[in-house]
Amino acid sequence: MKSRVQYQGDFRWAGIYRLAYKPEDRSHFDRISRQTLFAGLADFDCDLRYFDLKPDGYSTFERHQYVHCVVIIRGPGQCVVGQTISDLEPFDIINIPAMTWRQFRANRDDHLGFLCWVKYDRDRPSRPTETQLQEIRANPYVAQFMRI
Amino acid sequence: MKSRVQYQGDFRWAGIYRLAYKPEDRSHFDRISRQTLFAGLADFDCDLRYFDLKPDGYSTFERHQYVHCVVIIRGPGQCVVGQTISDLEPFDIINIPAMTWRQFRANRDDHLGFLCWVKYDRDRPSRPTETQLQEIRANPYVAQFMRI
């Protein structure tokens, strides 16, 4: 791990590999890329990632056991966490409790980008079953917001 | 912990207490304030803090056992980590290994602000002894940069 990871502009960092934006395919995630800025070490067991959503992109609608915290650095956009839909602007902070459905959307004609710290050892996210989807869609605001 | 911590502009967040800037007193730290944006939980044992240094401010020259990672969000400024002095611009990332002397300085006529993730359980930082100071000052660049 280099002691300094230099920002190069346009939300890219020197020497950091960026996973390709997934092409528009109406999958469960869309137009989102990832860069890992800090990889977990034995004595600091966390990863720092930067996610960037192109306009109209969205992250997977999912949940997991691990708690995490997101700092928006590019926007605006919106997210849903549980039953709550929030507007997002740069430097807003979103805390995501365990086992809470959430999704980020770049639905404001701009990129949405955020830093996301997670534990190195973490469970894999799960997507809703058909039964869970029916429950989630009982909230019409969430039903309208979500992209599956 | 609120699910959303809204940014209010001017590097302040809604509902977050800011520790006062220390008055200029030529102590071991100077003109620096702290806001805790995410407080460690049982299932995510990290704290996220925002530190802001007023122009000419500096953090304590210190080291500790725990590794941590800093994301600059306001600048420019400079830091020393070990023997390396680096220019800092917003979104640069600084990784600080265990037991490595470091100090941040707002020495570019502007505020320097950074996000800092640390483990909830961590050792207290230590400052150099007189003997250690002599060793550190053997590097003339570091000797000139540091503020004690």
Interface residues (C-beta under 8 A of the other chain):
Chain A: M1 K2 S3 R4 V5 Q6 Y7 F11 W13 L37 F38 L41 D43 F44 C46 L48 Q65 Y66 V67 H68 C69 V71 I72 I73 V81 G82 T84 S86 E89 P90 F91 D92 I93 I94 N95 I96 P97 A98 L115 W117 K119
Chain B: M1 K2 S3 R4 V5 Q6 Y7 F11 W13 L37 F38 L41 D43 F44 C46 L48 Q65 Y66 V67 H68 C69 V71 I72 I73 V81 G82 T84 S86 E89 P90 F91 D92 I93 I94 N95 I96 P97 A98 L115 W117 K119
